[in-house]
Amino acid sequence: MRTRLVPLSLVSVVALVAAGCSSETTPQAPPKKAALVIAQGGLGDESYNDLAMSGFTAATKEKGVEGQHIESSDVVAQGEQLLRRAGTSGYGLVIDLEFSHGEILPAIASSYPNVQWAFLNNKIDGPNIASVLFAEHDGSYLAGALAAMMTTQTGNPKINPDKKIGVIGGTKSVGIDKFLSGYIEGAKGVDQSVEVLTAYSDTFGDPTKGSQLAETMFQQGADIVYHVAGGTGAGVIEAAKKNNRYAIGVDDNQDKLAPGFVLTSVLKRADLAVRKVVEAYADNKFPGGQVINLGLADGAVGLTEFEFTKNEIPESVRTKVDDLKKKIISGELKVWNVIDQGYPTWLQG
């Protein structure tokens, strides 16, 4: 039997060529790269930086983005150098956690228009800058109201007869005073006669300084001290435990750091914010020139669930805090915002 050779038509040849081409590996686009600039206090603060880093790590892994954090021993003084280096290192996205960089970021972002920049805690203008704002003043208001009601619960062994509470900020700045103002307003809103002691540690990474400042407040009659000082706050919490008083944590859930001695923590979900930004970047939906607002209604700020102190907080107090939260969310209660409105009468600028 003879085998008959059938000539290939032009269409068949094209099909074979196409099939051969399709079998070749299609070049893959290089992975997207993102950087997270760590703020004062550094990683290991068990607060703002660690929380933001957890969101960054999770989001970059889930989205297949190459993630790298940038940390400096002097992130304030080296701010411009760090950001310009990030702008030339192949990152498509740079998320900046350091509040003091707000003044220099517009010029830097303009110099690197192909990089998308995200800034937390203040509104920064620029077509390739996304700003993320938290309603920290609202969460702090609830903490202040809670503290003011608790400082009169003299049947509690951690509460003394004095109607005094305290708050310690990391630096004297509008970003930190936004917390302090809300705390004081919340306390005065439920009891005008409550005295609120204030101090600044001028550092976000010195627990010893935090402990010293808290010890002084406890000696002056405060029985509850709120810290807004990053890693310095670890000393505040330790001092509360040592003196059988209460601390109030910040940013992350710090209740577990000294169970029963951290009355609550004012949550600020930096992890949620960072995750939203990374996801938008990975999905080519980066909100350049826009502001992302996160508050009580989003679950991005608020108080913890009193896991270790619920039995020490009267139900009437917890109910009052819940009512205040609902009023803030509905708009019935407006809490003063230092960044938008300047300084109020109860806190000097």
C-alpha positions in Angstrom: 0.0 0.0 0.0 1.3 3.4 -0.9 0.9 6.3 1.5 -0.7 9.3 -0.1 0.8 12.7 0.8 -1.8 15.4 1.1 -0.4 18.9 0.6 -1.0 21.2 3.5 -3.2 24.2 2.8 -2.2 27.7 3.7 -4.7 27.7 6.5 -3.2 24.5 8.0 0.3 26.0 7.9 -0.9 29.1 9.7 -2.7 27.0 12.3 0.4 25.0 13.0 2.6 28.1 13.3 0.0 29.6 15.7 0.0 26.3 17.7 3.7 26.4 17.9 3.7 29.9 19.1 1.1 29.2 21.7 3.2 26.5 23.2 6.0 28.9 24.0 6.1 30.5 27.4 4.6 34.0 27.4 6.9 36.4 29.1 5.5 37.4 32.5 5.3 41.0 33.6 7.7 41.7 36.5 5.9 41.6 39.9 4.8 44.9 41.4 6.9 46.3 44.2 5.8 48.2 47.3 7.5 49.7 50.3 6.3 50.7 53.8 8.1 53.5 55.5 8.1 52.8 59.3 7.4 55.7 61.6 9.1 56.9 64.8 9.2 54.2 67.4 10.1 51.5 64.9 9.0 48.0 64.6 8.5 46.1 67.8 6.4 48.9 69.3 3.4 46.5 69.7 1.3 49.4 68.4 1.0 51.6 65.3 4.1 50.3 63.3 3.6 46.7 64.1 0.0 46.8 63.2 0.6 48.6 59.9 3.4 46.1 59.1 1.0 43.1 59.7 -1.4 44.5 57.2 1.3 45.2 54.7 2.8 41.7 55.0 -0.6 40.1 54.6 -1.8 42.2 51.7 1.5 42.0 49.7 1.6 38.2 50.1 -2.1 37.8 49.1 -1.7 40.1 46.0 1.7 38.8 44.8 3.3 42.1 45.4 7.0 42.3 46.4 7.0 44.1 49.8 9.8 45.7 51.7 9.8 47.9 54.8 12.1 50.9 55.2 13.2 51.7 58.7 15.7 54.3 60.0 17.0 55.2 63.5 16.2 58.8 62.7 13.3 58.7 60.3 12.5 62.4 60.9 15.9 63.9 60.0 16.5 61.4 57.2 13.0 61.8 55.8 13.9 63.3 52.4 16.8 61.0 51.9 14.7 57.9 52.6 11.8 58.9 50.4 14.0 59.9 47.5 15.8 56.6 47.7 12.5 54.8 47.7 11.5 56.8 44.6 14.4 55.5 42.7 14.4 51.9 43.9 11.8 50.5 41.6 8.9 50.6 43.9 5.5 51.3 42.3 4.0 52.1 45.7 5.4 53.8 48.8 3.3 54.0 51.9 4.6 56.5 54.5 3.6 56.0 58.1 5.7 59.0 59.4 3.6 62.0 60.2 6.5 64.5 60.0 7.1 63.7 56.3 3.8 65.4 55.4 5.6 68.7 54.5 8.2 67.2 52.2 6.1 64.6 50.5 4.4 66.8 47.8 7.7 67.9 46.3 9.1 64.4 46.4 6.0 62.8 44.9 6.1 65.4 42.1 9.7 64.4 41.4 8.7 60.8 41.0 5.4 60.9 39.2 5.5 57.2 38.2 5.5 56.2 41.8 2.2 56.0 43.7 2.5 57.4 47.3 0.2 56.9 50.2 0.3 58.9 53.4 -1.4 58.1 56.7 -2.9 60.6 59.2 -3.0 63.8 57.1 -4.3 65.0 53.8 -1.5 65.6 51.3 -2.3 67.0 47.9 -0.9 65.5 44.7 -2.2 63.5 41.8 -0.1 60.5 42.7 -0.7 60.7 46.5 -3.5 58.9 48.3 -4.2 60.2 51.8 -5.7 58.0 54.6 -7.4 59.8 57.5 -8.6 58.1 60.7 -11.2 59.5 63.1 -8.9 59.0 66.1 -10.6 61.9 67.9 -13.8 59.9 67.9 -12.2 56.8 69.4 -10.4 58.9 71.9 -13.6 60.7 72.9 -15.1 57.4 73.9 -12.0 56.5 75.9 -12.1 59.9 77.7 -15.8 59.4 78.5 -15.1 55.9 79.8 -12.2 57.1 82.0 -14.2 60.0 83.4 -17.0 57.6 84.4 -14.6 55.0 85.8 -12.6 57.5 88.0 -15.7 57.9 90.2 -16.1 54.1 90.8 -14.4 54.2 94.2 -15.6 50.7 95.1 -13.0 49.5 92.6 -9.6 48.9 94.3 -7.8 50.4 91.2 -9.7 53.7 91.6 -8.8 56.3 94.2 -11.0 59.1 95.6 -9.6 61.8 93.3 -11.4 62.6 90.0 -8.3 62.7 88.0 -7.2 60.9 84.8 -4.2 61.4 82.5 -3.0 61.2 79.0 0.6 61.1 77.6 1.4 62.0 74.0 4.5 61.0 72.1 5.1 64.5 70.7 3.5 67.9 70.7 2.0 67.8 67.2 -1.5 68.1 65.7 -1.4 64.4 64.8 -1.0 63.4 68.4 -3.0 66.2 69.8 -6.0 65.0 67.8 -6.1 62.1 70.2 -5.5 64.2 73.3 -8.2 66.7 72.4 -10.8 64.0 71.8 -9.9 62.3 75.1 -10.2 65.5 77.1 -13.5 66.5 75.3 -15.0 63.0 76.0 -14.0 63.2 79.7 -15.4 66.8 80.1 -18.5 65.8 78.1 -19.7 63.4 80.8 -18.2 65.1 83.9 -16.9 68.7 83.7 -15.3 68.4 87.1 -12.9 65.6 86.1 -9.3 66.8 85.9 -7.2 65.6 83.0 -3.4 65.7 83.4 -1.4 65.9 80.2 2.3 65.3 79.4 4.5 64.6 76.3 7.3 62.0 76.3 9.0 63.5 73.1 9.8 60.0 72.0 8.0 57.0 70.7 10.5 54.4 71.7 11.4 54.9 75.4 9.4 52.7 77.8 11.4 54.0 80.7 10.3 57.6 80.0 6.7 56.4 79.6 6.9 54.7 83.0 8.3 57.8 84.7 5.6 60.1 83.3 2.9 57.6 84.3 4.3 57.2 87.8 4.2 61.0 88.2 0.6 61.1 87.2 -0.4 58.3 89.5 1.4 60.0 92.3 -0.6 63.2 91.5 -3.9 61.3 91.9 -4.7 60.0 88.4 -6.0 56.4 88.4 -6.3 56.0 84.6 -3.6 57.1 82.1 -4.1 56.9 78.3 -0.9 56.8 76.2 -0.5 57.9 72.6 3.2 57.3 72.4 3.9 54.1 70.5 6.6 52.0 72.1 7.0 54.5 75.0 3.5 53.4 76.0 4.8 50.0 77.1 6.2 51.8 80.2 2.9 53.4 80.9 1.2 50.1 80.9 3.9 48.6 83.1 3.5 51.5 85.6 -0.2 50.9 85.7 0.3 47.3 86.7 2.9 48.2 89.2 0.7 50.8 90.9 -2.6 48.8 90.7 -4.1 51.4 88.4 -5.3 51.4 84.8 -3.7 52.3 81.5 -5.5 52.8 78.2 -3.7 51.4 75.2 -3.6 52.8 71.6 -3.6 51.7 68.0 -3.5 47.9 68.4 -5.4 45.9 71.1 -3.0 46.3 74.0 -5.4 44.9 76.6 -3.4 41.6 76.6 -0.1 43.3 77.5 -1.2 43.6 81.2 -4.6 41.8 81.5 -6.8 43.6 84.0 -4.6 46.7 84.1 -5.4 48.0 80.6 -8.9 49.3 80.9 -9.3 49.3 77.1 -7.4 50.3 74.0 -8.3 52.9 71.4 -8.0 51.0 68.2 -6.7 52.6 65.0 -6.7 50.0 62.3 -3.5 50.9 60.5 -3.4 47.3 59.2 -6.8 47.8 57.5 -5.7 51.1 55.9 -2.5 49.7 54.6 -4.3 46.6 53.3 -6.8 48.8 51.4 -4.0 50.8 49.7 -2.0 47.7 48.7 -5.0 46.0 47.3 -6.0 49.1 45.3 -2.4 49.3 43.9 -2.3 45.6 43.0 -5.7 45.9 41.2 -4.7 49.0 39.3 -7.3 51.1 41.1 -5.0 53.3 43.2 -6.9 56.3 44.4 -4.3 59.0 43.6 -5.4 62.5 44.6 -8.1 61.1 46.8 -8.7 60.8 50.6 -9.7 57.6 52.2 -11.6 58.3 55.5 -11.9 55.6 58.1 -13.9 55.8 61.3 -16.2 54.2 63.9 -18.7 53.1 61.3 -15.9 51.2 59.4 -14.6 49.5 62.5 -11.3 51.3 61.8 -11.3 53.1 65.1 -13.0 52.4 68.4 -12.5 50.7 71.7 -11.8 47.1 72.4 -14.3 44.7 73.9 -13.0 44.9 77.5 -11.9 41.3 77.4 -10.1 41.5 80.7 -11.9 44.4 82.4 -15.6 43.9 81.5 -16.5 42.8 85.0 -14.9 45.9 86.5 -16.8 48.3 84.3 -20.5 48.8 85.4 -23.1 47.9 82.8 -24.4 51.5 83.0 -21.0 52.8 82.0 -20.7 50.4 79.1 -24.2 51.3 77.9 -23.3 55.1 78.0 -20.2 54.5 76.0 -22.3 52.6 73.4 -24.8 55.4 73.3 -22.1 57.9 72.6 -20.7 55.8 69.9 -24.0 55.6 68.2 -24.4 59.4 68.4 -21.1 60.0 66.8 -21.8 57.6 64.0 -25.2 59.2 63.3 -23.7 62.6 63.3 -25.7 63.8 66.3 -22.5 64.2 68.3 -19.6 66.0 66.6 -16.2 65.6 68.2 -13.6 68.4 67.7 -10.9 67.7 65.1 -7.7 69.5 65.8 -6.4 69.0 62.3 -9.5 70.5 60.6 -10.6 73.0 63.3 -7.4 74.1 65.0 -6.9 73.9 68.8 -9.9 74.1 71.2 -10.1 75.9 74.5 -9.4 72.8 76.5 -6.0 72.0 74.8 -3.4 74.6 74.0 -1.6 74.5 70.6 
